[in-house]
């Protein structure tokens, strides 16, 4: 489990530790971890040259102390002081005693630049003098290691509204911040400096967490106890949505899948184990409903959504069903059974009345609280927000899942997990994790059809993705 913390949470936990330690100890602890990470990045320290770009405050102090430690290990060390009169006094003194040099521009022979301009208290883009330095660094192709976060990138949202540092590596201290999920941070390394951080309500599942939650049949299980997933998806116009969504529910270890809709013939031709009927009235008993992919927005589709939301079963609302819900939000009001909405940015705007904006976590949480449901906001970083509760992040690391029909596969997986009894937020987060891994495996697969970057390719790689986790 990975937890993410706001700048305020980090500072609140740092304060008593700073008060209990001699002056400068915590900074040198962080800087030693930073220097160690930089040494790994350099490979060999002796004979290499680093240049710290130093702002005012503690972030600049971290950079100066790290450069000092590297200098003591045999590296050449230079520093650009963006605000000489505000540079960290003790860090600068140690740097100069170790033989570090103050320069106006990054030396030509520099092997690595340390971004120590601003830390978690900073905001806004790089100022012109700092932007000019990093423009030259980029032009020269010199790798950058950022201290805590890339300067010019917002710590809460990862957004960059103007010039900003683009590091190969970001080294942060104590705890991860939202920028490390949403921002262009390169690789991220976390250095333990002794902060006693409690669990946060902003978190990410890892493979072990997903494995611990995924429903695996035991000796006493049968097809009913493993979860019966009901799917209302597809149409004469979009039968593929029904095939993808239903197939994903089958592959995600549902004990049984029941399909209700006009694409019953096509579904059974692809998935003969599915029990298919023409509508929900004859579908039989299920333990969760998936409603919406390729479903249409007419009266029949609206009636099916009203039916599903009128039950006491978990329901996932996706695609066309989200469009219906945006026009008739009253049909979900007061619902107490688990409900998951899975909008992309455009669907989110229809539901919320405005696009998500740069703070995707806050936006997803507002919509979750407004409807009293779990919201999965799709994107390269998927946000799953529970009403008045936790928010899960899933950092895909790539955009292979951004393909037509991919969301239909995701919905089927979430539906199967809901039918198996997982809480809504955990079901959505675990499904997003496996879906992203399947998309990555599909993209790397050089084998024959289905096309690896298609939704069918993602569906074909769900089982290998699960096998790599379970």
C-alpha positions as CSV (number, residue, x, y, z in Angstrom):
1,X,0.0,0.0,0.0
2,X,1.3,3.4,-0.9
3,X,0.0,6.5,0.9
4,X,0.1,10.1,-0.4
5,X,0.3,13.1,1.8
6,X,-0.4,16.8,1.4
7,X,2.4,19.3,2.1
8,X,0.5,20.4,5.2
9,X,0.4,16.8,6.6
10,X,4.1,16.4,6.0
11,X,4.9,19.7,7.7
12,X,2.7,18.8,10.7
13,X,4.5,15.5,11.3
14,X,7.9,17.1,10.7
15,X,7.4,19.8,13.3
16,X,7.8,17.7,16.5
17,X,10.7,15.7,14.9
18,X,12.5,18.9,14.1
19,X,11.9,20.2,17.7
20,X,13.3,17.0,19.2
21,X,16.5,16.8,17.1
22,X,19.6,19.1,17.1
23,X,19.5,21.9,14.5
24,X,20.2,20.6,11.0
25,X,20.1,16.9,11.7
26,X,16.9,16.2,9.8
27,X,18.2,18.2,6.8
28,X,21.5,16.3,6.7
29,X,19.6,13.1,7.0
30,X,17.5,13.9,4.0
31,X,20.5,15.2,2.1
32,X,22.5,12.1,2.7
33,X,19.6,10.0,1.3
34,X,19.5,12.4,-1.7
35,X,23.3,12.1,-2.2
36,X,23.0,8.3,-2.1
37,X,20.3,8.3,-4.8
38,X,22.4,10.6,-6.9
39,X,25.5,8.4,-6.5
40,X,23.4,5.5,-7.8
41,X,22.3,7.6,-10.7
42,X,25.9,8.6,-11.5
43,X,27.2,5.0,-11.2
44,X,30.7,6.2,-10.3
45,X,31.1,9.3,-8.1
46,X,34.8,10.0,-8.3
47,X,35.6,12.0,-11.3
48,X,32.0,13.1,-12.0
49,X,30.7,16.6,-11.7
50,X,27.4,17.8,-10.3
51,X,25.9,21.2,-10.2
52,X,23.2,22.2,-7.7
53,X,20.8,24.9,-8.8
54,X,19.9,26.4,-5.4
55,X,16.9,28.5,-4.3
56,X,16.2,30.0,-0.9
57,X,15.0,27.9,1.9
58,X,15.4,24.3,3.0
59,X,15.1,22.8,-0.5
60,X,18.2,24.7,-1.5
61,X,19.8,23.5,1.7
62,X,19.1,19.9,0.9
63,X,20.8,20.4,-2.5
64,X,23.8,22.1,-1.0
65,X,24.3,19.4,1.6
66,X,23.9,16.7,-1.0
67,X,26.5,18.3,-3.2
68,X,28.8,18.6,-0.2
69,X,28.5,14.8,0.5
70,X,29.2,14.0,-3.1
71,X,32.2,16.4,-3.2
72,X,33.6,14.6,-0.1
73,X,33.3,11.3,-2.1
74,X,35.4,12.7,-4.9
75,X,33.0,14.4,-7.2
76,X,33.4,17.9,-8.6
77,X,30.7,20.2,-7.3
78,X,29.4,23.5,-8.4
79,X,26.4,25.5,-7.3
80,X,24.3,28.3,-8.9
81,X,22.8,30.5,-6.2
82,X,19.6,32.0,-7.6
83,X,19.2,34.2,-4.5
84,X,22.7,34.4,-2.9
85,X,21.6,36.4,0.1
86,X,18.9,33.8,0.9
87,X,20.9,30.7,0.4
88,X,20.9,28.2,3.3
89,X,23.7,29.5,5.5
90,X,25.0,26.3,7.1
91,X,24.6,24.3,3.9
92,X,26.5,26.9,1.9
93,X,29.3,27.1,4.4
94,X,29.8,23.3,4.4
95,X,29.7,23.2,0.6
96,X,32.4,25.8,0.3
97,X,34.6,24.1,3.0
98,X,34.4,20.9,1.0
99,X,35.8,22.7,-2.1
100,X,32.5,23.4,-3.9
101,X,32.5,26.3,-6.4
102,X,29.9,29.0,-6.9
103,X,29.2,29.6,-10.6
104,X,26.9,31.7,-12.8
105,X,26.1,29.0,-15.3
106,X,26.1,25.2,-15.4
107,X,29.6,24.1,-16.3
108,X,30.0,22.4,-19.7
109,X,31.4,19.2,-18.2
110,X,28.6,18.7,-15.7
111,X,27.3,15.1,-15.5
112,X,24.2,15.8,-13.4
113,X,22.2,18.8,-12.2
114,X,20.4,18.9,-8.8
115,X,17.1,20.9,-8.8
116,X,17.0,22.6,-5.4
117,X,15.0,25.6,-6.5
118,X,11.8,25.2,-4.5
119,X,10.2,22.6,-2.3
120,X,6.7,21.6,-1.2
121,X,5.9,25.1,-0.1
122,X,6.6,26.6,-3.5
123,X,3.9,27.4,-6.1
124,X,3.7,28.7,-9.7
125,X,6.1,28.3,-12.6
126,X,9.9,28.8,-12.5
127,X,10.9,32.4,-12.4
128,X,12.8,33.7,-15.5
129,X,16.3,33.3,-14.0
130,X,15.7,29.7,-13.0
131,X,13.9,28.9,-16.2
132,X,16.9,30.2,-18.2
133,X,19.2,27.9,-16.3
134,X,17.1,24.8,-16.9
135,X,16.5,25.7,-20.6
136,X,20.2,25.5,-21.0
137,X,20.4,22.2,-19.0
138,X,17.7,20.7,-21.3
139,X,19.5,21.9,-24.4
140,X,22.7,20.4,-23.2
141,X,21.0,17.0,-22.4
142,X,22.2,17.0,-18.8
143,X,20.1,14.7,-16.6
144,X,18.4,16.4,-13.6
145,X,17.6,15.0,-10.1
146,X,14.8,17.0,-8.4
147,X,14.8,17.5,-4.7
148,X,11.3,16.5,-3.3
149,X,9.5,17.6,-6.4
150,X,10.3,19.2,-9.8
151,X,10.4,22.9,-9.3
152,X,7.5,24.7,-11.1
153,X,5.1,21.7,-10.7
154,X,2.2,22.0,-8.2
155,X,2.7,19.7,-5.2
156,X,-1.1,19.0,-4.9
157,X,-2.1,18.4,-8.5
158,X,1.1,17.7,-10.5
159,X,0.1,20.5,-12.9
160,X,2.7,22.7,-14.5
161,X,1.4,26.1,-15.6
162,X,4.5,27.5,-17.2
163,X,8.3,26.7,-17.2
164,X,9.2,23.8,-14.9
165,X,11.9,21.3,-14.3
166,X,11.7,17.9,-16.1
167,X,13.8,15.5,-14.1
168,X,15.0,12.0,-14.8
169,X,14.6,11.2,-11.1
170,X,12.8,12.8,-8.1
171,X,14.0,12.1,-4.6
172,X,11.4,12.8,-1.9
173,X,11.5,12.5,1.8
174,X,9.2,11.0,4.5
175,X,6.2,10.4,2.4
176,X,4.9,10.6,-1.2
177,X,2.9,13.6,-2.3
178,X,0.2,13.8,-5.0
179,X,2.7,15.4,-7.4
180,X,4.5,12.1,-7.4
181,X,1.5,10.4,-9.0
182,X,0.2,13.2,-11.2
183,X,3.3,15.1,-12.2
184,X,6.1,14.5,-14.6
185,X,8.6,13.5,-12.0
186,X,10.6,10.8,-13.8
187,X,11.4,7.9,-11.5
188,X,10.5,8.6,-7.9
189,X,12.6,7.4,-4.9
190,X,11.3,7.8,-1.3
191,X,13.9,8.4,1.4
192,X,12.9,7.5,5.0
193,X,13.9,10.3,7.3
194,X,12.1,9.0,10.4
195,X,8.7,10.7,10.0
196,X,5.9,8.9,11.9
197,X,3.2,9.2,9.3
198,X,-0.2,7.6,9.9
199,X,-2.2,6.0,7.0
200,X,-3.6,8.6,4.6
201,X,-7.0,8.7,3.0
202,X,-5.2,9.1,-0.4
203,X,-3.6,5.8,-1.3
204,X,-2.7,3.3,-4.0
205,X,-2.9,-0.4,-4.1
206,X,0.1,-2.4,-5.0
207,X,0.2,-6.0,-6.5
208,X,0.2,-7.6,-3.0
209,X,-2.9,-5.6,-2.0
210,X,-4.7,-6.6,-5.1
211,X,-3.8,-10.2,-4.6
212,X,-5.1,-10.1,-1.0
213,X,-8.4,-8.8,-2.2
214,X,-9.0,-10.7,-5.4
215,X,-11.7,-13.4,-5.1
216,X,-10.0,-16.8,-5.4
217,X,-12.4,-19.8,-5.2
218,X,-11.9,-22.1,-2.2
219,X,-12.6,-25.8,-1.7
220,X,-16.2,-25.1,-0.6
221,X,-17.1,-22.6,-3.3
222,X,-19.5,-23.2,-6.2
223,X,-20.6,-21.1,-9.2
224,X,-23.1,-19.2,-7.1
225,X,-20.9,-18.4,-4.1
226,X,-18.2,-17.0,-6.4
227,X,-20.5,-14.2,-7.5
228,X,-23.1,-13.9,-10.2
229,X,-22.6,-10.9,-12.4
230,X,-25.4,-9.4,-14.4
231,X,-24.5,-7.4,-17.6
232,X,-26.8,-5.0,-19.4
233,X,-24.7,-3.7,-22.3
234,X,-24.5,-3.6,-26.0
235,X,-27.0,-3.1,-28.8
236,X,-27.6,-3.9,-32.4
237,X,-25.4,-0.9,-33.2
238,X,-22.7,-1.8,-30.6
239,X,-22.7,-5.6,-30.0
240,X,-18.9,-5.4,-29.4
241,X,-19.5,-3.6,-26.1
242,X,-21.6,-6.4,-24.8
243,X,-19.0,-9.0,-25.9
244,X,-16.1,-7.1,-24.3
245,X,-17.9,-6.3,-21.0
246,X,-19.4,-9.7,-20.6
247,X,-16.2,-11.4,-21.5
248,X,-14.3,-9.4,-18.9
249,X,-16.7,-10.5,-16.2
250,X,-16.2,-14.1,-17.2
251,X,-12.4,-13.8,-17.2
252,X,-12.3,-11.9,-13.9
253,X,-13.4,-15.2,-12.2
254,X,-17.1,-14.6,-11.9
255,X,-18.8,-17.9,-10.9
256,X,-21.5,-17.1,-13.4
257,X,-22.4,-14.3,-15.8
258,X,-25.9,-13.5,-16.9
259,X,-26.3,-11.2,-19.9
260,X,-29.6,-9.3,-20.5
261,X,-29.9,-7.3,-23.7
262,X,-30.3,-7.3,-27.5
263,X,-26.9,-8.6,-28.3
264,X,-27.5,-12.0,-26.6
265,X,-26.8,-14.0,-29.8
266,X,-23.4,-12.3,-30.3
267,X,-22.4,-12.7,-26.7
268,X,-23.1,-16.4,-26.5
269,X,-21.3,-17.0,-29.8
270,X,-18.2,-15.6,-28.1
271,X,-18.8,-16.7,-24.5
272,X,-20.9,-19.9,-24.5
273,X,-20.8,-20.2,-20.7
274,X,-22.8,-17.0,-20.4
275,X,-26.6,-17.3,-19.7
276,X,-28.1,-14.8,-22.0
277,X,-31.7,-13.4,-22.2
278,X,-33.2,-10.5,-24.1
279,X,-33.9,-8.3,-21.0
280,X,-33.5,-7.9,-17.3
281,X,-37.0,-9.2,-16.5
282,X,-35.9,-12.7,-17.5
283,X,-32.2,-12.5,-16.5
284,X,-32.6,-14.4,-13.2
285,X,-30.8,-13.7,-9.9
286,X,-27.5,-11.8,-9.9
287,X,-25.3,-10.3,-7.2
288,X,-24.3,-7.1,-9.1
289,X,-25.3,-5.3,-12.2
290,X,-23.1,-3.7,-14.9
291,X,-25.1,-1.2,-16.9
292,X,-24.3,1.0,-19.8
293,X,-21.6,0.1,-22.3
294,X,-22.9,0.5,-25.9
295,X,-26.4,0.4,-24.4
296,X,-28.0,3.5,-26.0
297,X,-29.8,6.3,-24.3
298,X,-33.4,5.6,-25.3
299,X,-36.4,4.8,-23.1
300,X,-35.6,1.0,-22.9
301,X,-32.1,1.7,-21.8
302,X,-33.3,4.3,-19.2
303,X,-35.8,1.8,-17.9
304,X,-33.1,-0.8,-17.5
305,X,-30.9,1.6,-15.5
306,X,-33.9,2.6,-13.3
307,X,-34.5,-1.1,-12.7
308,X,-30.9,-1.8,-11.7
309,X,-30.6,1.2,-9.4
310,X,-33.9,0.3,-7.8
311,X,-32.5,-3.0,-6.5
312,X,-30.5,-3.4,-3.4
313,X,-27.6,-4.8,-5.4
314,X,-24.3,-3.3,-6.2
315,X,-24.4,-1.5,-9.6
316,X,-21.7,-0.1,-11.9
317,X,-22.9,2.7,-14.2
318,X,-20.8,3.3,-17.3
319,X,-20.9,4.9,-20.7
320,X,-24.4,5.4,-22.1
321,X,-25.9,4.8,-18.6
322,X,-23.8,7.8,-17.4
323,X,-25.4,10.0,-20.0
324,X,-28.9,8.9,-18.9
325,X,-27.9,9.5,-15.2
326,X,-26.6,13.0,-16.1
327,X,-30.0,13.9,-17.4
328,X,-31.9,12.2,-14.6
329,X,-29.7,12.4,-11.4
330,X,-32.7,11.8,-9.2
331,X,-32.7,8.1,-10.0
332,X,-29.5,7.5,-7.9
333,X,-30.5,9.8,-5.0
334,X,-30.9,8.1,-1.7
335,X,-29.4,4.8,-3.0
336,X,-27.6,2.9,-0.2
337,X,-26.3,-0.1,-2.1
338,X,-22.8,0.1,-3.5
339,X,-22.7,2.1,-6.7
340,X,-19.8,2.9,-9.0
341,X,-19.8,5.6,-11.7
342,X,-16.9,5.3,-14.2
343,X,-16.7,8.5,-16.2
344,X,-14.0,9.7,-18.6
345,X,-13.4,13.5,-18.6
346,X,-16.3,14.3,-21.0
347,X,-18.8,12.1,-19.1
348,X,-17.6,13.7,-15.8
349,X,-18.3,17.1,-17.2
350,X,-21.9,16.1,-18.0
351,X,-22.4,14.7,-14.6
352,X,-20.7,17.5,-12.6
353,X,-21.5,20.4,-14.8
354,X,-17.8,21.2,-15.5
355,X,-14.6,19.3,-16.4
356,X,-12.5,17.8,-13.7
357,X,-9.9,20.5,-13.8
358,X,-6.3,20.2,-12.6
359,X,-7.2,18.8,-9.1
360,X,-8.6,15.5,-10.2
361,X,-8.8,14.1,-6.7
362,X,-10.8,17.0,-5.3
363,X,-13.1,16.9,-8.4
364,X,-13.8,13.2,-8.1
365,X,-14.4,13.5,-4.3
366,X,-16.9,16.3,-4.9
367,X,-18.9,14.2,-7.4
368,X,-18.8,11.1,-5.1
369,X,-20.1,13.2,-2.2
370,X,-22.8,14.8,-4.3
371,X,-24.3,11.5,-5.5
372,X,-23.3,9.4,-2.5
373,X,-21.5,6.9,-4.8
374,X,-18.0,5.7,-5.7
375,X,-16.5,7.6,-8.6
376,X,-13.8,6.2,-10.9
377,X,-12.4,9.0,-12.9
378,X,-10.6,7.5,-15.9
379,X,-7.2,8.7,-17.0
380,X,-3.5,7.9,-17.1
381,X,-3.8,8.3,-13.3
382,X,-7.2,6.8,-12.5
383,X,-8.8,8.3,-9.4
384,X,-11.3,6.2,-7.4
385,X,-13.1,8.4,-4.8
386,X,-15.4,6.9,-2.2
387,X,-18.2,9.2,-0.8
388,X,-16.8,11.0,2.3
389,X,-14.0,8.5,2.4
390,X,-10.8,7.3,0.8
391,X,-9.5,8.1,-2.7
392,X,-7.4,5.5,-4.5
393,X,-4.8,6.4,-7.3
394,X,-3.8,4.0,-10.0
395,X,-0.8,5.2,-11.9
396,X,-0.8,3.4,-15.2
397,X,2.6,4.7,-16.3
398,X,1.5,4.5,-20.0
399,X,-1.6,5.1,-22.1
400,X,-2.1,1.8,-23.7
401,X,-5.6,1.5,-22.2
402,X,-6.7,4.7,-24.0
403,X,-8.4,2.8,-26.8
404,X,-12.0,2.2,-27.9
405,X,-13.8,-0.5,-25.9
406,X,-11.2,-0.5,-23.1
407,X,-13.7,1.0,-20.6
408,X,-16.2,-1.8,-21.4
409,X,-13.5,-4.3,-20.3
410,X,-12.9,-2.4,-17.1
411,X,-16.6,-2.3,-16.3
412,X,-16.9,-6.0,-16.6
413,X,-14.0,-6.6,-14.2
414,X,-15.4,-4.2,-11.6
415,X,-18.8,-5.8,-11.9
416,X,-17.3,-9.3,-11.2
417,X,-15.5,-7.9,-8.1
418,X,-18.7,-6.3,-6.8
419,X,-20.6,-9.5,-7.3
420,X,-17.9,-11.3,-5.3
421,X,-18.6,-8.9,-2.4
422,X,-15.6,-6.5,-2.5
423,X,-16.4,-3.0,-1.2
424,X,-17.0,-0.6,-4.1
425,X,-13.9,1.5,-3.8
426,X,-11.6,-1.5,-3.5
427,X,-13.3,-3.3,-6.3
428,X,-12.8,-0.3,-8.6
429,X,-9.2,0.3,-7.5
430,X,-8.2,-3.4,-7.9
431,X,-9.9,-3.6,-11.3
432,X,-8.1,-0.5,-12.5
433,X,-4.8,-2.0,-11.4
434,X,-5.3,-5.3,-13.2
435,X,-6.8,-3.5,-16.3
436,X,-3.7,-1.2,-16.6
437,X,-1.4,-4.2,-16.2
438,X,-3.3,-6.1,-18.9
439,X,-3.0,-3.2,-21.2
440,X,0.8,-3.0,-20.6
441,X,1.2,-6.8,-21.2
442,X,-0.9,-6.5,-24.4
443,X,1.2,-3.7,-25.8
444,X,4.4,-5.8,-25.2
445,X,3.0,-9.0,-26.7
446,X,4.4,-9.5,-30.2
447,X,2.0,-12.4,-30.8
448,X,-0.8,-12.7,-33.3
449,X,-4.3,-11.2,-33.2
450,X,-6.1,-9.7,-31.4
451,X,-4.2,-6.5,-32.0
452,X,-2.2,-5.9,-28.8
453,X,-3.3,-2.3,-28.3
454,X,-7.0,-3.0,-28.8
455,X,-9.7,-3.6,-26.2
456,X,-9.8,-7.2,-27.3
457,X,-6.0,-7.4,-26.7
458,X,-6.5,-6.0,-23.2
459,X,-9.3,-8.6,-22.5
460,X,-7.0,-11.4,-23.8
461,X,-4.3,-10.4,-21.3
462,X,-6.5,-10.1,-18.2
463,X,-5.7,-13.7,-17.2
464,X,-1.9,-13.2,-17.7
465,X,-2.1,-10.0,-15.7
466,X,-3.9,-11.8,-12.9
467,X,-1.5,-14.7,-13.0
468,X,1.4,-12.2,-12.5
469,X,-0.3,-11.0,-9.3
470,X,-2.0,-13.9,-7.7
